[in-house]
Amino acid sequence: MGVKSNVTTPLRKETYEHLQLNAGITLVNFDYENIADAAALKTAIAAAKTAGTGILGATRGGGTFTITRELRQVDADGTRFRFKGSEIVDSADAYLSETLIEITAQHIKDVLGNADIETSGSKTTIKLRTAIEDDDYLENIVWIGDTSKGFVAICLYNALNTADFTLTFADKNEGTVNCEFHAHQDDVEDYDELPCEIVFFDAPAASGNTGNTGNTGNTGNTGTTNP
């Protein structure tokens, strides 16, 4: 008699409603504060694509969103275990890494940051500055990806690419630019939250038409009672 395998698995019917799908799109200076659900977000994304502005660019190979934390365990005599509340976050960082395949002046400006675009007639020139100015930080970088039920958005505030600028080109291939945008705090007084957030946009909940509960029926003529 063979041995029957008892399979223990986390799979359930809801599992396939909790998937993140595809490579998504990355937007620059995208305002989603007043967007309430997936349908409205889809409309806003379509408007950004039609306008041709506010899109970081087409990518290859997807991307990576990373949050790093440097945790320190308080070291005290007599400590034998990890205790809840004994960890301290010494530093944290949030960044988005992607590889762009669109090479325009604006794409390069967004990636370089400390650069200026000069246009004269049909000629566009990009010049790199040694100083990083406040306007070089993008108000935000927002990556939006599909989920089984709608969208998930990852926003990095005051984003600046800190990776070296590298334009990679090859025969019978397209040029690519790697970037790594890091989130930055607005001022030195803000130590409470990392300057990024993750937002889920689901389809609006069905209002629920209770429908016609039906005719409860004619209770019939009870007739008249003669005095």
Phi and psi in degrees as GROMACS dihedral restraints (atoms count N, CA, C in turn):
[ dihedral_restraints ]
;  ai    aj    ak    al  type     phi  dphi    fc
    3     4     5     6     1   -74.2    20    10
    4     5     6     7     1   162.2    20    10
    6     7     8     9     1   -85.6    20    10
    7     8     9    10     1   126.5    20    10
    9    10    11    12     1   -86.7    20    10
   10    11    12    13     1   129.6    20    10
   12    13    14    15     1   -88.2    20    10
   13    14    15    16     1   125.4    20    10
   15    16    17    18     1   -92.5    20    10
   16    17    18    19     1   111.9    20    10
   18    19    20    21     1   -89.6    20    10
   19    20    21    22     1   121.1    20    10
   21    22    23    24     1  -104.2    20    10
   22    23    24    25     1   122.9    20    10
   24    25    26    27     1  -145.0    20    10
   25    26    27    28     1   148.6    20    10
   27    28    29    30     1   -81.8    20    10
   28    29    30    31     1    -4.4    20    10
   30    31    32    33     1   -64.6    20    10
   31    32    33    34     1   137.4    20    10
   33    34    35    36     1  -152.3    20    10
   34    35    36    37     1   172.4    20    10
   36    37    38    39     1   -62.8    20    10
   37    38    39    40     1   -27.3    20    10
   39    40    41    42     1   -74.8    20    10
   40    41    42    43     1   -16.9    20    10
   42    43    44    45     1   -54.7    20    10
   43    44    45    46     1   -41.9    20    10
   45    46    47    48     1   -77.9    20    10
   46    47    48    49     1    -0.4    20    10
   48    49    50    51     1   -97.4    20    10
   49    50    51    52     1     0.2    20    10
   51    52    53    54     1  -120.6    20    10
   52    53    54    55     1    30.8    20    10
   54    55    56    57     1  -100.6    20    10
   55    56    57    58     1   144.6    20    10
   57    58    59    60     1   -98.3    20    10
   58    59    60    61     1   131.9    20    10
   60    61    62    63     1  -123.2    20    10
   61    62    63    64     1   142.6    20    10
   63    64    65    66     1    68.4    20    10
   64    65    66    67     1   177.9    20    10
   66    67    68    69     1   -86.8    20    10
   67    68    69    70     1   -18.0    20    10
   69    70    71    72     1    75.6    20    10
   70    71    72    73     1  -167.5    20    10
   72    73    74    75     1  -137.9    20    10
   73    74    75    76     1   145.6    20    10
   75    76    77    78     1  -113.9    20    10
   76    77    78    79     1   125.9    20    10
   78    79    80    81     1  -113.6    20    10
   79    80    81    82     1   153.3    20    10
   81    82    83    84     1  -113.4    20    10
   82    83    84    85     1   132.4    20    10
   84    85    86    87     1    52.7    20    10
   85    86    87    88     1    51.7    20    10
   87    88    89    90     1  -100.1    20    10
   88    89    90    91     1   125.2    20    10
   90    91    92    93     1   -98.5    20    10
   91    92    93    94     1   112.2    20    10
   93    94    95    96     1  -118.5    20    10
   94    95    96    97     1    13.0    20    10
   96    97    98    99     1   -58.2    20    10
   97    98    99   100     1   -39.2    20    10
   99   100   101   102     1   -97.9    20    10
  100   101   102   103     1    11.9    20    10
  102   103   104   105     1   -90.7    20    10
  103   104   105   106     1   124.3    20    10
  105   106   107   108     1   -99.7    20    10
  106   107   108   109     1   -24.3    20    10
  108   109   110   111     1  -152.1    20    10
  109   110   111   112     1   179.0    20    10
  111   112   113   114     1   -64.4    20    10
  112   113   114   115     1   -36.5    20    10
  114   115   116   117     1   -64.3    20    10
  115   116   117   118     1   -44.4    20    10
  117   118   119   120     1   -67.4    20    10
  118   119   120   121     1   -36.6    20    10
  120   121   122   123     1   -66.3    20    10
  121   122   123   124     1   -40.7    20    10
  123   124   125   126     1   -60.2    20    10
  124   125   126   127     1   -39.9    20    10
  126   127   128   129     1   -64.6    20    10
  127   128   129   130     1   -42.2    20    10
  129   130   131   132     1   -66.3    20    10
  130   131   132   133     1   -38.7    20    10
  132   133   134   135     1   -64.4    20    10
  133   134   135   136     1   -43.3    20    10
  135   136   137   138     1   -61.6    20    10
  136   137   138   139     1   -39.3    20    10
  138   139   140   141     1   -64.8    20    10
  139   140   141   142     1   -40.1    20    10
  141   142   143   144     1   -65.0    20    10
  142   143   144   145     1   -40.4    20    10
  144   145   146   147     1   -67.1    20    10
  145   146   147   148     1   -40.1    20    10
  147   148   149   150     1   -65.5    20    10
  148   149   150   151     1   -41.7    20    10
  150   151   152   153     1   -68.9    20    10
  151   152   153   154     1   -25.9    20    10
  153   154   155   156     1    75.4    20    10
  154   155   156   157     1    10.3    20    10
  156   157   158   159     1  -120.9    20    10
  157   158   159   160     1   155.7    20    10
  159   160   161   162     1    81.7    20    10
  160   161   162   163     1     8.2    20    10
  162   163   164   165     1  -107.9    20    10
  163   164   165   166     1   127.2    20    10
  165   166   167   168     1   -61.7    20    10
  166   167   168   169     1   -36.4    20    10
  168   169   170   171     1   138.7    20    10
  169   170   171   172     1   162.2    20    10
  171   172   173   174     1   -66.7    20    10
  172   173   174   175     1   145.9    20    10
  174   175   176   177     1  -121.0    20    10
  175   176   177   178     1   168.7    20    10
  177   178   179   180     1  -133.3    20    10
  178   179   180   181     1   133.6    20    10
  180   181   182   183     1    80.6    20    10
  181   182   183   184     1    15.5    20    10
  183   184   185   186     1    68.7    20    10
  184   185   186   187     1  -144.9    20    10
  186   187   188   189     1  -163.7    20    10
  187   188   189   190     1  -175.1    20    10
  189   190   191   192     1  -141.9    20    10
  190   191   192   193     1   129.5    20    10
  192   193   194   195     1  -106.0    20    10
  193   194   195   196     1   128.7    20    10
  195   196   197   198     1  -131.6    20    10
  196   197   198   199     1   135.6    20    10
  198   199   200   201     1  -119.1    20    10
  199   200   201   202     1   121.8    20    10
  201   202   203   204     1  -109.0    20    10
  202   203   204   205     1   144.6    20    10
  204   205   206   207     1  -134.7    20    10
  205   206   207   208     1   135.9    20    10
  207   208   209   210     1  -102.4    20    10
  208   209   210   211     1   104.1    20    10
  210   211   212   213     1   -98.9    20    10
  211   212   213   214     1   140.7    20    10
  213   214   215   216     1  -123.8    20    10
  214   215   216   217     1   129.5    20    10
  216   217   218   219     1   -87.8    20    10
  217   218   219   220     1   125.9    20    10
  219   220   221   222     1   -62.5    20    10
  220   221   222   223     1   123.2    20    10
  222   223   224   225     1   -96.2    20    10
  223   224   225   226     1   114.0    20    10
  225   226   227   228     1  -134.0    20    10
  226   227   228   229     1   145.9    20    10
  228   229   230   231     1   -57.8    20    10
  229   230   231   232     1   136.7    20    10
  231   232   233   234     1    92.9    20    10
  232   233   234   235     1    -7.2    20    10
  234   235   236   237     1   -73.0    20    10
  235   236   237   238     1   127.1    20    10
  237   238   239   240     1  -115.3    20    10
  238   239   240   241     1   -21.7    20    10
  240   241   242   243     1  -136.1    20    10
  241   242   243   244     1   176.8    20    10
  243   244   245   246     1   -85.0    20    10
  244   245   246   247     1   130.4    20    10
  246   247   248   249     1  -113.4    20    10
  247   248   249   250     1   142.1    20    10
  249   250   251   252     1   -59.3    20    10
  250   251   252   253     1   129.7    20    10
  252   253   254   255     1    92.3    20    10
  253   254   255   256     1     1.0    20    10
  255   256   257   258     1   -95.0    20    10
  256   257   258   259     1    -2.6    20    10
  258   259   260   261     1   -92.5    20    10
  259   260   261   262     1   145.1    20    10
  261   262   263   264     1  -124.2    20    10
  262   263   264   265     1   134.5    20    10
  264   265   266   267     1   -87.1    20    10
  265   266   267   268     1   106.8    20    10
  267   268   269   270     1   -77.2    20    10
  268   269   270   271     1   -34.0    20    10
  270   271   272   273     1  -160.2    20    10
  271   272   273   274     1   158.1    20    10
  273   274   275   276     1  -149.4    20    10
  274   275   276   277     1   154.7    20    10
  276   277   278   279     1  -148.7    20    10
  277   278   279   280     1   146.2    20    10
  279   280   281   282     1  -132.4    20    10
  280   281   282   283     1   131.4    20    10
  282   283   284   285     1  -151.2    20    10
  283   284   285   286     1   157.2    20    10
  285   286   287   288     1  -121.4    20    10
  286   287   288   289     1   126.9    20    10
  288   289   290   291     1  -114.3    20    10
  289   290   291   292     1   131.7    20    10
  291   292   293   294     1  -147.6    20    10
  292   293   294   295     1   167.1    20    10
  294   295   296   297     1  -121.8    20    10
  295   296   297   298     1   117.1    20    10
  297   298   299   300     1   -90.4    20    10
  298   299   300   301     1   145.5    20    10
  300   301   302   303     1  -116.8    20    10
  301   302   303   304     1    -0.5    20    10
  303   304   305   306     1   -96.1    20    10
  304   305   306   307     1   128.2    20    10
  306   307   308   309     1  -122.1    20    10
  307   308   309   310     1    92.5    20    10
  309   310   311   312     1  -125.3    20    10
  310   311   312   313     1   170.2    20    10
  312   313   314   315     1   -59.8    20    10
  313   314   315   316     1   -42.0    20    10
  315   316   317   318     1   -69.3    20    10
  316   317   318   319     1   -38.6    20    10
  318   319   320   321     1   -61.3    20    10
  319   320   321   322     1   -43.5    20    10
  321   322   323   324     1   -67.1    20    10
  322   323   324   325     1   -39.6    20    10
  324   325   326   327     1   -60.5    20    10
  325   326   327   328     1   -45.2    20    10
  327   328   329   330     1   -61.9    20    10
  328   329   330   331     1   -36.7    20    10
  330   331   332   333     1   -77.3    20    10
  331   332   333   334     1   -42.6    20    10
  333   334   335   336     1   -69.8    20    10
  334   335   336   337     1   -40.4    20    10
  336   337   338   339     1    82.6    20    10
  337   338   339   340     1   -81.4    20    10
  339   340   341   342     1   -80.4    20    10
  340   341   342   343     1    67.2    20    10
  342   343   344   345     1  -144.7    20    10
  343   344   345   346     1   156.2    20    10
  345   346   347   348     1  -123.8    20    10
  346   347   348   349     1   145.1    20    10
  348   349   350   351     1  -105.2    20    10
  349   350   351   352     1   127.0    20    10
  351   352   353   354     1  -118.6    20    10
  352   353   354   355     1   127.3    20    10
  354   355   356   357     1  -117.7    20    10
  355   356   357   358     1   131.0    20    10
  357   358   359   360     1  -137.5    20    10
  358   359   360   361     1   105.5    20    10
  360   361   362   363     1    63.7    20    10
  361   362   363   364     1  -123.0    20    10
  363   364   365   366     1   -96.1    20    10
  364   365   366   367     1     8.7    20    10
  366   367   368   369     1  -109.0    20    10
  367   368   369   370     1   131.9    20    10
  369   370   371   372     1  -121.6    20    10
  370   371   372   373     1   128.5    20    10
  372   373   374   375     1  -121.6    20    10
  373   374   375   376     1   136.4    20    10
  375   376   377   378     1  -110.8    20    10
  376   377   378   379     1   126.3    20    10
  378   379   380   381     1  -120.0    20    10
  379   380   381   382     1   135.3    20    10
  381   382   383   384     1   -93.1    20    10
  382   383   384   385     1   132.8    20    10
  384   385   386   387     1   -96.9    20    10
  385   386   387   388     1   156.0    20    10
  387   388   389   390     1   -83.1    20    10
  388   389   390   391     1   -22.1    20    10
  390   391   392   393     1   -98.6    20    10
  391   392   393   394     1   142.3    20    10
  393   394   395   396     1   -99.5    20    10
  394   395   396   397     1   120.3    20    10
  396   397   398   399     1  -101.6    20    10
  397   398   399   400     1   165.5    20    10
  399   400   401   402     1   -57.6    20    10
  400   401   402   403     1   -38.8    20    10
  402   403   404   405     1   -70.7    20    10
  403   404   405   406     1   -11.8    20    10
  405   406   407   408     1   -74.7    20    10
  406   407   408   409     1   -21.4    20    10
  408   409   410   411     1   -78.3    20    10
  409   410   411   412     1   127.8    20    10
  411   412   413   414     1   -71.3    20    10
  412   413   414   415     1   140.0    20    10
  414   415   416   417     1   -53.8    20    10
  415   416   417   418     1   -42.2    20    10
  417   418   419   420     1  -162.2    20    10
  418   419   420   421     1   160.1    20    10
  420   421   422   423     1  -119.5    20    10
  421   422   423   424     1   125.1    20    10
  423   424   425   426     1  -123.9    20    10
  424   425   426   427     1   115.0    20    10
  426   427   428   429     1   -94.2    20    10
  427   428   429   430     1   133.2    20    10
  429   430   431   432     1  -125.4    20    10
  430   431   432   433     1   125.1    20    10
  432   433   434   435     1  -124.0    20    10
  433   434   435   436     1   158.3    20    10
  435   436   437   438     1   -75.4    20    10
  436   437   438   439     1   146.1    20    10
  438   439   440   441     1  -123.6    20    10
  439   440   441   442     1   174.6    20    10
  441   442   443   444     1   -63.9    20    10
  442   443   444   445     1   -24.9    20    10
  444   445   446   447     1  -115.4    20    10
  445   446   447   448     1    -7.3    20    10
  447   448   449   450     1   174.3    20    10
  448   449   450   451     1  -118.6    20    10
  450   451   452   453     1  -138.3    20    10
  451   452   453   454     1   157.0    20    10
  453   454   455   456     1  -125.2    20    10
  454   455   456   457     1   134.4    20    10
  456   457   458   459     1  -117.2    20    10
  457   458   459   460     1   136.4    20    10
  459   460   461   462     1  -118.6    20    10
  460   461   462   463     1   119.6    20    10
  462   463   464   465     1  -113.7    20    10
  463   464   465   466     1   129.6    20    10
  465   466   467   468     1  -112.4    20    10
  466   467   468   469     1   120.8    20    10
  468   469   470   471     1   -87.1    20    10
  469   470   471   472     1   147.8    20    10
  471   472   473   474     1    49.8    20    10
  472   473   474   475     1    58.3    20    10
  474   475   476   477     1   -84.6    20    10
  475   476   477   478     1   139.0    20    10
  477   478   479   480     1  -142.4    20    10
  478   479   480   481     1   132.0    20    10
  480   481   482   483     1   -75.1    20    10
  481   482   483   484     1   122.8    20    10
  483   484   485   486     1  -106.3    20    10
  484   485   486   487     1    -3.0    20    10
  486   487   488   489     1   -79.9    20    10
  487   488   489   490     1   154.3    20    10
  489   490   491   492     1   -61.2    20    10
  490   491   492   493     1   142.9    20    10
  492   493   494   495     1   -79.5    20    10
  493   494   495   496     1   122.3    20    10
  495   496   497   498     1  -134.9    20    10
  496   497   498   499     1   118.1    20    10
  498   499   500   501     1   -98.6    20    10
  499   500   501   502     1   112.5    20    10
  501   502   503   504     1  -102.0    20    10
  502   503   504   505     1   125.7    20    10
  504   505   506   507     1  -132.9    20    10
  505   506   507   508     1   150.9    20    10
  507   508   509   510     1  -153.4    20    10
  508   509   510   511     1   155.3    20    10
  510   511   512   513     1   -64.1    20    10
  511   512   513   514     1   139.7    20    10
  513   514   515   516     1    56.5    20    10
  514   515   516   517     1    38.8    20    10
  516   517   518   519     1  -154.6    20    10
  517   518   519   520     1   173.5    20    10
  519   520   521   522     1  -103.2    20    10
  520   521   522   523     1   150.3    20    10
  522   523   524   525     1   -69.8    20    10
  523   524   525   526     1   144.5    20    10
  525   526   527   528     1  -131.4    20    10
  526   527   528   529     1   151.4    20    10
  528   529   530   531     1  -129.2    20    10
  529   530   531   532     1   123.7    20    10
  531   532   533   534     1   -87.4    20    10
  532   533   534   535     1   143.9    20    10
  534   535   536   537     1  -142.7    20    10
  535   536   537   538     1   154.5    20    10
  537   538   539   540     1  -142.7    20    10
  538   539   540   541     1    95.8    20    10
  540   541   542   543     1   -88.1    20    10
  541   542   543   544     1   126.0    20    10
  543   544   545   546     1  -106.9    20    10
  544   545   546   547     1   143.9    20    10
  546   547   548   549     1   -80.9    20    10
  547   548   549   550     1   147.5    20    10
  549   550   551   552     1  -133.0    20    10
  550   551   552   553     1   145.2    20    10
  552   553   554   555     1   -71.3    20    10
  553   554   555   556     1   154.5    20    10
  555   556   557   558     1   -71.9    20    10
  556   557   558   559     1   -41.7    20    10
  558   559   560   561     1  -146.5    20    10
  559   560   561   562     1   168.2    20    10
  561   562   563   564     1   -76.1    20    10
  562   563   564   565     1    -7.5    20    10
  564   565   566   567     1   -85.6    20    10
  565   566   567   568     1   -12.3    20    10
  567   568   569   570     1   -94.2    20    10
  568   569   570   571     1   100.1    20    10
  570   571   572   573     1  -116.6    20    10
  571   572   573   574     1     4.5    20    10
  573   574   575   576     1   -83.2    20    10
  574   575   576   577     1   -36.0    20    10
  576   577   578   579     1  -136.0    20    10
  577   578   579   580     1   144.9    20    10
  579   580   581   582     1   -69.1    20    10
  580   581   582   583     1   137.4    20    10
  582   583   584   585     1   -75.8    20    10
  583   584   585   586     1    59.2    20    10
  585   586   587   588     1  -155.3    20    10
  586   587   588   589     1   162.5    20    10
  588   589   590   591     1  -153.7    20    10
  589   590   591   592     1   157.6    20    10
  591   592   593   594     1  -120.8    20    10
  592   593   594   595     1   125.4    20    10
  594   595   596   597     1  -127.1    20    10
  595   596   597   598     1   131.5    20    10
  597   598   599   600     1  -101.6    20    10
  598   599   600   601     1   130.4    20    10
  600   601   602   603     1  -114.5    20    10
  601   602   603   604     1   108.2    20    10
  603   604   605   606     1   -99.5    20    10
  604   605   606   607     1   166.4    20    10
  606   607   608   609     1   -62.5    20    10
  607   608   609   610     1   145.4    20    10
  609   610   611   612     1   -59.6    20    10
  610   611   612   613     1   142.8    20    10
  612   613   614   615     1   -64.3    20    10
  613   614   615   616     1   140.0    20    10
  615   616   617   618     1   -62.2    20    10
  616   617   618   619     1   132.4    20    10
  618   619   620   621     1   -65.4    20    10
  619   620   621   622     1   -24.2    20    10
  621   622   623   624     1    80.4    20    10
  622   623   624   625     1    95.1    20    10
  624   625   626   627     1   -87.8    20    10
  625   626   627   628     1   109.3    20    10
  627   628   629   630     1   -67.6    20    10
  628   629   630   631     1   -11.7    20    10
  630   631   632   633     1    73.5    20    10
  631   632   633   634     1   175.7    20    10
  633   634   635   636     1   -79.3    20    10
  634   635   636   637     1   117.6    20    10
  636   637   638   639     1   -68.2    20    10
  637   638   639   640     1     0.2    20    10
  639   640   641   642     1    90.4    20    10
  640   641   642   643     1   161.5    20    10
  642   643   644   645     1   -77.2    20    10
  643   644   645   646     1   120.6    20    10
  645   646   647   648     1   -69.2    20    10
  646   647   648   649     1     0.2    20    10
  648   649   650   651     1    96.1    20    10
  649   650   651   652     1   153.0    20    10
  651   652   653   654     1   -84.8    20    10
  652   653   654   655     1   116.6    20    10
  654   655   656   657     1   -70.0    20    10
  655   656   657   658     1    -1.7    20    10
  657   658   659   660     1    88.2    20    10
  658   659   660   661     1   163.8    20    10
  660   661   662   663     1   -82.4    20    10
  661   662   663   664     1   115.7    20    10
  663   664   665   666     1   -74.2    20    10
  664   665   666   667     1    -5.9    20    10
  666   667   668   669     1    81.3    20    10
  667   668   669   670     1   174.9    20    10
  669   670   671   672     1  -111.1    20    10
  670   671   672   673     1   142.2    20    10
  672   673   674   675     1   -95.8    20    10
  673   674   675   676     1   126.5    20    10
  675   676   677   678     1   -81.8    20    10
  676   677   678   679     1   130.0    20    10
